């Protein structure tokens, strides 16, 4: 079945809404074929490009450094997830995880960018909650993991994120001004 990227995006948006409410049939909105996997990566790359341009336009720094940071964080989350899935003998769940992760990141990133551009940063908390719910329901509904497996998957992803942060600090060490600002914020 040939579908356009726009059709895939519409279906993925419906799938994300279904995942947010815990609908056990949410998987039907995503294509876990090679074409579906490729489409999810294309969507993620397009949104990443939009984010990078918007960040640069708003004076948020260099696009190359931001791209490297996003790639390292993404690679750490997917890599840690792949290692965990391999350990529990569930390699079959990797492609569904990556497809839904890519579409989740793409759609939520666009929504977050829109809210930031509109000055509605107070909604960031809503995106945090949505991200947590999606993480759990992707594991439960799409990957069909048991509750403890979901907990361990999230722990593996957190370990991957910590490793990514260490790599990022080595590649992009904070300046003296950044450290002073962090210390000042910590003191209150």
N, C-alpha and C positions, 0 to 999 in steps of 0.2 A: 504494500500500500504506500503510494507516494503522497506525502503531505509536505506542505511548505513549513518553513520555520515559524511563520506567523501562526499557522494552525497548531503546530507543536506547542508554541508559547501559550496559546489560549487553553489548550488541553492541560498543560502543566500548571497554569494558574488555577484552573478548576481542581486539579490534583492537590495543589498546595492548600486550597480552602478545605478540601476533603480531609487532608492530613491534619489540619488545624483543629477540626472537630472530631478527629479520631475515626473517620469512616473507614471501615475495613476494606472497602472496595476502591480506595484511593489509587491503588496501583494501576487500575485500568486506564487512567489518564496519561500515563507515561509509557513511552516506547523504550523497551530495554534491548532492542535490536542494535546492530552496529550503527545503522542510520540514526536511531534515537540517541545513542551515545554520542555520535558525532554532532548531532543537532544540539545536544545539551552543552557540549564544549563550545560550539560556535556562539550560542547565546551567551555563555559565560564570558567568552573573549570579547564579544561586542559590548557587553555591559562594563567589563573591565576597562575597555578603551574609553567609553563614555565617562566613567569615574575618573580615570587618569586625566583626561582633558579638563573635566570640571574642576578637579583638584588643582591642576596647574593654573587654570583661569582664575581661581579664587586665591591664588598665591600660596598654595599649600606645599610648595616644594617641587623638586624635579620629578618628571614622569618616570625616568629610568629607575631611580631608587625606589619609587612607590611600586613599580611593576615587579622589581626583584623581591620586595617585601611580600607582595601578594602571592607570588609564585612559591616562595619559601613556606609561607603559612599554609597555603593550599596543599603543597606537597607533603608537609608534615602531617596534616589531618588525614589525607587520603593514604599516605604511607603507613601511618600508625594503624589506621582502620584495616588496611590490607593485611598487615602483619597479624593483627588480632584475629581477623576472619580466617586466616590460614591456620592459626593455632587451634581454632575450634572446629576446623574442617568445614567451613562455610564459604569457600571461595565463590560459590554460586551467588552469594549475596553482594559481591563487590560491584558488579555492573549496575544493579538496581540502586545501590547506595550512591554510586558516583553520579548516575543520571539524576536522581532526586536531589542530591546535594548541589549539583550544578544549577538545576532549575531553581532551587530554593535560593541559592546565592544570587543568581541573576535577577530574579523577581524581587526579592527583598532588598537587594542593593539599589535597584531602580526606585523602589518605593521610598527607601531611606534618603536617597539623593533628592527626590522630589520634596520630601518633608524638610530637609535641610535648606534647600533653595527657597522654600516658602517660609522659612524661619520658624518652623514647628519642631524644633529640636526636643521639646518636651516629650514628643512621641517616641523618642529613642527607647524608653523603657518598654513600650509596647512591642518594639522590634526585638528586644532582648527576650521577652516572654515568648513571643512567636518563635524565635530561634530555638529556645529550649523545648517547647512543645513539638516543633518539627523534628528536632533531633530524636526525641523519644519515639514519636510516631513513625518516623522513617524506620527506626529499628524494629518497632513492634509490628507495623502494618506492611511495610514494603519488604523488609529483610526477613520478617517472621522470626525474630530473635525472641528468646525467653527473657523475662524481666532482669534476671541477674546478668545475662549476656549483654543486655542494653547498658546496664550500669558499667560493666567492664569495658564495653566499647567506648563509652563516654570518657572513662578514666584513661584508656589508651589514647584517645584523641587529645585529652588534656596534657598527657605526657608529651605527645607529639608537639603540641603548642608551646610547651615550656622549652623543648629542644629548639624549636624554631625561633623563639625569643632570644635564646642564648646565641644562636647563629646570627641573628639580626643585630644584637648588641656588639658582636665581634666585627661584623661587616660595616655597621653604621653606628659607631660609638657616639653616645650622647655628648654634646658640647658642655663646656663648663656652665653656660647659661641655662641649658636644659636641666642639668643636675641641680643648680641653684633654685630653679623654679620648682622642681620636684620636692626638694627639701623644704622650701617655703610652704608649699601646699600641704606637706605632711605635718608641719608644725601648726597649721591652721591659721 
